[in-house]
Amino acid sequence: MPLPVLSDVPEALRFLTRLPVPGSGAAPAASDGPARPYMDRLAPAFPVAGAIIGLLGALVLAVGLAIHLGSWVSSVLAVAVMTAITGALHEDGLADTADGLGGNGIERRLEIMKDSRIGSFGVLALVLAMLLKVGALQGLSFASGLGAGAALVAAGALSRTAGPWMLAVLPPARASGLAAGVGRPSPAACRMAAAIGVVIAFAVTVPVFGLAAFVVALIFGIAAFFGIVRLARAQFGGQTGDIAGAAIVAVEIAFLTGLLIFARQL
């Protein structure tokens, strides 16, 4: 892994989580303009930061299973801790995106997304997402605690590549906002992020689940990403930070679900 990527991991963690990581780096404000290469520099570090988030969740899961809390309670605790670590950053994006879908017309949808209040669509999206994530993790941990932990690390790494890719493949839906402020990552940065995410996921899942499971889960994740891309283009006219967050959640759930298909073989 290139040394510059490792040196950017602390800043990626500050961006993606609420962990007390030393340093003063902060995302640029929207007024700084899209030319600032902030996301272009950080994108390759995102999957490493995602793997760290997944590893922390895996440790919570392992402790829960070790003290006989059961696969369900342990899975809930793991998901709760990961959500707390990120400050529900991606889940907030999912809820805002879902609420926006209730609007009539692109401008109205974008206006709804900026509203800090959560609506019925957002609540339903959050409930379904949490149920799917906990359910998939519970199924994996019931079959193999090691497999479930590996799945969390892999899903954390792969899903965080979806954020930069979303910013790269679609134009900003509005001129202001976090997505516009951090800039669009270059194709080279996105390719490196994807390569790092795939390598991490491959390394931790193939020894446990096998190559076929990894390929299927990867296809699930890619399909989920492009599903969100298509939705964003049709309903919002481009991407926002909220939509990037929704893509991260969708890819994470899809990857875990893909691995769950092979859980009985563990």
N, C-alpha and C positions, 0 to 999 in steps of 0.2 A: 504494500500500500504506500503511495507517495507520501513523503514526510509532510508536505504542505497540507495534505488532507488531515493528517493526525493533529497538526497544530491548530486547525480550524474546528476540531471537535468541541472544545470548550465553548466556543462562541455559538456553535450549532445547538449545544445543550441549553445555553442561555436563551436562545431564540425559541426552542421547542418545549422547554420545561420551566418549572419553578425551582429547580434544584439550585442550591447556593454555590454556583460555580464561580470561582474567583475571576475577576476581570471586569472591564468596563464596556465591553462591546455591546452595542444595541442596534436594533434594526433602524434604518433611516426613516424619518417621517415622510409622509406622502409628498410634502412640499419640497423635499430634496430632489425630486424628479426621478424618472425611470432610468436615467443614464448611469446612476451609481451602480457599480458592479458588485453589489452586496450579495445578492442571491447567486450570481455567477460564481463567486468565490466559495460560498458556503454549501452549495448544492452537493458536491461530492462527499461532504462530511455528514450530511443528513442521515444516510443509512447507518453509519457508525453510531450516531447519536440514537437512532431508533433501536439499534441492537442493544445498546446500554439500557434504554427504557424497558425493552422486552426482558433483558436479563434481570433487572430489578423485580419485575413482575414474576419471573420464573423462580426467583429466590423466595418470594412470599408464598408462591404456590407450593414449593418444596417444603417449606416450614409447616404450612398447613397440613399437607399430607403426612409429614413426619410425626406430627402430634395428633394424628387421627381425627382431624376435623372433617374428613370426607372430601370427595372430589367436588361436590357442589359448593360447599362453603369456602373451600380453598380457592376455587375458581372465582367466586364472587369477590373474595378478598384481593386476589391478584389483579383483577380488572379494576377494582376500586382504587388500589394503590397506584396503578399506572395512570388512571384518570386523574388522580390527585397530583401526581408528579407533573403531568402536562398542563395542569390547571384546566382540564377539559377543553383545551384549545381546539382540537379537531372536532370534538363532539359539538361544541358551540357553532362551528362552521356548518356541520351537518344540519343542526336544528334551524339555523338561519336560512340555509339553502332550501330546506323543506318548506319552511314558512313562505319563502319567496315564490314557490311554485303556485301558491294560492292566489297570486296577483293576476290581474288582467293586463297583459302587455309588459314589454321588457322594462320600461321605465318604472312602472308600478312595482314590479317584482324586485328590482334593485332597491327601490325605496323601502319596501317591507324588510329586506335583508338588513338594512341599516338600523332598524328599530331594535332596541335592546330587549324589548319584551318578547316572550316566546308564545307562539300560537299553538293551535291544536295540531297542525301538521308537524311542527317542530317537536312537540311532545311525543307524538306517535313515532316519528323517526328515531328519536332518542331511545324510547322504550324498546322498539324493535331491534335497534342496533345493539343495545346492551344485552337483550335476551339472546340474540344470535351469537354475540361474542362469548358470553358466559356459557351458553349451551354448547358451542363448539369446543371451548376449552374444557368444560366438564367431561364431554365425551372423550376427548383426547387424554385427559388425566386419569379417567376411569380405566382406560386401556393401558396407559403407561405414563407415569409421572415424568420420566425422563423425556419421553416424546412430547409431552405437553410443554415442558420447559423449552425444549429445542424449537418447538413451533412458535412460541412467543418471541424468542430471539429472532427467528427468521422472518416472521410476520412484521415485527417491529422494524427490521432493516429494510425489507422490500417496500412496505407501505410508505415509508418516508421518502422514497424516490418519487412517489406520485405527486407530491407537492410541487417540487421544481419542474417536473414534466408538465404538469397542468399549466403552470405559468409560461412555459415555453411554447406549447402547441396551440394555445389560444391567445388572442389579443385581450388586453384588459377590457372588462365590460364598462368600466368608468375610469375617468382620468385621475381620480383621487382614491385614497385607500391604501391599505398596507401592501397589497399585491402590486399596485402601481409604484409605490415608494421603493420597494426592494429591488425592482428591476426584473427583467426577463433573463433567466440564465441562458447561456449559449448552448448550442447543440453539443459541443465538446464537453461542457460541464455536466449536461444531462446524461450523456453517454457514460461518462466516468461514474456518475452517481448510480446509474442502472447496473453497471458492471460490478461495482463494489457491493451493492445490495444483493445481486444474484450470487456472487461468490460467497458472501456471508451466509445467505440462506441455503445454498448448496452444501456448504461445509458442515452446517449443524443439522440439516434434515436428512440428507442422503444416508449417512451412517445409521440413522435410526429408522427412517421410513422407507428408504430405497429410492432409486432414481425415478421410477414410474410415479410415485407419490409426489415427488418434487415437481416433476414436469406438469402433472395435472393441476397441482396447487398453483403453480406459476401461471398456467393458462387461465385459471379462474381469476387470479389477481389482475392479469392483463385485460381480460374481458370486462371486469368491473371498472377498471380505469377508463377504458374507451367508452363504456356505457355512460359514465359521468361526463366525459368529454362531449359526447353527442348531446346529452341532456343540457349541458351548459351552453353549447353553441345554439341550440334550438330555443331554449327558454330564456336565456340571459344575454345572448349575443357575445359571449366571451367568458373570461374567468375573473374571479375575485379571490381574495384570501379565504373567504368562507367556502367557496367551491373547492379550492385546493384542500381545505380541511376535510370536506365531505369525501373527496377522492381518497384521502389517506385512510379514513374509517372504512370505506367500501372495500379497498384493496386488502386491508388487514383482515376483515371478516371473510372475504372471499378466499384468501389464502388459507386461513385456518379451516374453513369448510372443506376446501379441497383436500387437505391432509386428513381430515376426519373420515373421509371415505375409506382411507386405508388403515384406520386405527385398529380394526379387528385383527390385522396381521401382526400387530406388535406383541 
